Amino acid sequence: MAQEITKSYDNFINKLWAFESDVDPAKQAWYNENWTKPVAGTYPLVSYPGRVKRDPKTGEPLESGPLTVQQLFFAIGLKDFYDPSDPSPDWKTIQSNVINYLGFVGFQFQESDLNDLGYYNFPSVAVDGVHYPSHYVDVPTSHWENGVTQFFDTNTKEVSTPTVVTDVVCFYDEYFTGKNGVTNVLEFKNPEKHILIIKDHFDNKYANIISGLTSRGKNLSEYLNTYLTWDGLTPSVTPPPGRRTNKVEVTLSGLLAGAHLRGAEGVVSLLVDYKNSVDENGTYILQYVQDYAGYQTPFLNSG
């Protein structure tokens, strides 16, 4: 019974959320002990939570020196949400209010995630008298040289339609649709609403994995409980990062986590094309497939 609880769907969400938000309730004692000690490692410099500072010559994020836990929490927007003297913090509220250096919120949602789910409309920006959607896209950091913070992108490799791409995620109250009562940024960060959005998010990822595989003439059942290897993908990675084993079992929870990192299209490419894509931080999709394997999910092809 304990194993079933450990591998529940809620536990899957909680484990992934702790990693994504960079706030783990299990580390409360460590946070408090090191509140004013520089033990949190480096982190991209921010002007304020969600606004990264960049090297003007390269567009790359500038890195801080080792941070105290307090400095890290302030950098990710938790100045008013975490108090080390509180023995029982509201962890879900804390995690829902995290804003990383690129503006990703809570479960590390960006505008396109909420747009896909019907919670958010993209702002529009006029270019030569024509209005185009505007939002963050993972593009090469060279676009952000010389202080540039947005550009008009028509590259079909990076955007499906012409888009005014921004270098960070920005959510605005007036563009929320009101779906499920989420009418503004504050409601978006409400933990009950945030969890609802997380579950909608994985419903969407599952459906898109299925449709993506179908479009390639494949079926999910072909891949579940088979294995991938770190050195058998493109790029070939040897040894695997973080002392992970080379052999990775394909499970549905792992694929859902991978889709959170790199989209359903990233999962389809991993399975069909053996491509091990990475996100803005250099995290491989296979890492998520491996680290979040074997949890229960509410979907038909669970495992």
C-alpha positions, 0 to 999 in steps of 0.5 A: 500500500505504501508503494501505491501511495508513493507512486500516486499521480498526486505524488508525481505532480508534487515531486515534479513541482518541487523540482520545477519550482526549486522549492521542496517542502522536504528541505525546510530544515535545510532552508532554515539552517542555511537562510543566511549562508551562501550555500544555494549555488549560482543562479542567473542574476535578475533585476527583479523576479522574472527579469533576467540580466543578460551579457550584452555581448552574447545575450547569455544570462549573467550568473550570480555568485553563491547565494544564501537561501534567502537571496535565492528565494527573493530572486524567485519571488518569494520575499513575501511568501516564505518566513523561516520562523513559520513552522508550517509554511503553506507550501503550495501557495509558495510553489504557485508563486515562484517566478524563475529568472525567465518569468516562468511561473509556479509549475514553470508555466509560460504563456504558450502553456496557458494559451494551449489550455484556453486560459490565456490569450496572447497579447498582440503587437503591431509590425508594419500595421499588422498585429501579431501574437507576442510571447516568450519562445525558446530561441538562441540567446544570440537574439538578445545581444545588445539589450534586445528584449523582443524581435519579430520572428518568422522562422518556422523552425521556432514559431509556427506563425509569425510572432513577436518573441520576447526574451522572458515570460510576461503574464498580464491580467487583461489577457486571461480568459476567465476559464475555471475562474482564472481571471488574472495573475493572482488567481493563476497563482492561487494554489487550487487554481494552479493545481487545476491548471496542472492537471489540465496541462497533463490532459493536454500533453497526453492527448498531444502525445497520442495525436503526435504518434498517430500522425507518424503512424505509431501507437503509444503501446509500442513504446511503453515498457520498452527501453531507451539508452542515453548513449543510443540517442542523438546526441549520444550522452556518455556517461549519463548526467547525475550518475543516472543509469544508461538504460531507461524504461519508458513509462507514461508518467515519464513521458508526461514529465518529458512533455512538460519539459519539451512539449508533446512534440519532443516526446514524439521525436524522442520515441520515433526519431531517438532525439534527446532534446534539451531545454533552455537550461540544458536539461535533456528530455530523457532526464525527465523520462527517467526521473519521473518513471513509474507513477500512476496516471489517470490515463488509459495507457497508464504505466 
